[in-house]
Amino acid sequence: MKLATILGGIRTVLAAAVFLCATAAWADDASEIIKRLGKPDKDDSTEYDQPRPPVVTRWLDYTRQNVRVMLVPANRVGDPPPYTWKLMGFTDLARQQKISPDEVARRFGGR
C-alpha cells in the first residue's frame, strides 16, 4: 500500500472523528446552555402535556437575570419524547419581548 493512500485514509478517519465529536458536543442546545449559564430557576416544557401541542416548546427561566431561553425540538413534528432541543431565542421575562444574544451575555456577565 502506498504511503499517500494510508495518509489519506488516516485523514478521513480523523475528519470523521472531529465531525462526530463536534456534532455530539452540540447535539442538545438545552444541555449546553445549562452547562454555560447554570441551572435555571424554572425548566418547563409542553412535551408531556395532554394533549401534546403541535409545536412542542421548552423554556428555561433565569429570574435573577430576567431571561427566558426558548427551545424547540430538533426532531420531526409529531415525534414523541425524548427530544433533542434547539435554541429558538431569548425573551425578557418581565416585558415578554425578544432580546439579543448580546443582551443575554451582558445580563449573565459574559458567560
N, C-alpha and C positions, 0 to 999 in steps of 0.2 A: 504494500500500500504506500502511496506517495505521501510525503510529509504534508503537502498542501491539502490533500484530502482529509487527513487526520485533523489538521488545524481547522479546516472548515467545519468539520463535524463538532469539534470542541466549541467553536464559536457559536454554532447553532444551539447546542445544549446549554451553554452559558446564557445566551439571549433568552431562551425559553424559561430558564430558571429565574432570571431577573424579572421577566414579564409576569410569571406566576406569583412571585413574591410581592411585586407591586400591586397586582390585582388583589391578592389576599389581604394586603395591608389596607386597601381602600374598599374592600367588599361591602362594608356596612358603615355608612356615614354616621349613624347614631352612636355606634361604639367609639368611633374616632373622636367625635365631638365631646362625648362624656369623658374620654381619656384626656383630652386637652383642657376642657373647661371645668371638669369636676362633676360630681354627682348633682343632678338638678334637684330643685325643691319639689318638682312635680314631673312625673314621667307617665303620660297617659296616651291612649290611642283608641281608635274605634275598631281595632282588629277583631275583638271578640264581642262586639255589640250584636244584639239580636233584634231585628235583622241587621246584618252587616251592610253598611252603606256601599254604594257602587264605587266610590272613591274613598279608600281607607286612608286615614291620616294618623300621624303620631306627633305629639308635641312635647318638648322639654322646656319647662319653665324655670328660669333663674330669677327669683323675685328681687333679690338684692340689686342685681344689675338691670332689672326691669326688661328682661329679654325673653321672648318665646322663640324657640327653634322649631320650625315646621318641617316635617319629613313626610315623604310618601313612599310606598313600596316600589322597589325596582322590579318586582315580579309582575307577571301578566295580570291584567284586570280580571277579577273573578277567582284568582288563585286563593286557596285557603292559607292561613298562617302555618308556619312562621314566615316572616317577611325579611327581606334584606332592605334596609332603609336608605333612602337617598335624600339629601338636603333639598328642600324646596325654597327655603328663605327664612328671614328673621322678621319678627314684629316687636314693637314696643308694647309691653303688657298693658300699660295704662291707657295709651292712646289708640291701641289696636291699629297701628299704622306700620307699614313696611319700613324697615331700617336697613342700612347698608352693612356689608361685612366689615367695612372700616369702622363704622359706629359701634358695632358689636365688639371689635377688637379694643376700641377705646374704653368701652364700659368694663371690659374684663382686664384692663391694664396691659394689653398687648399679648395676652395668652393665645 
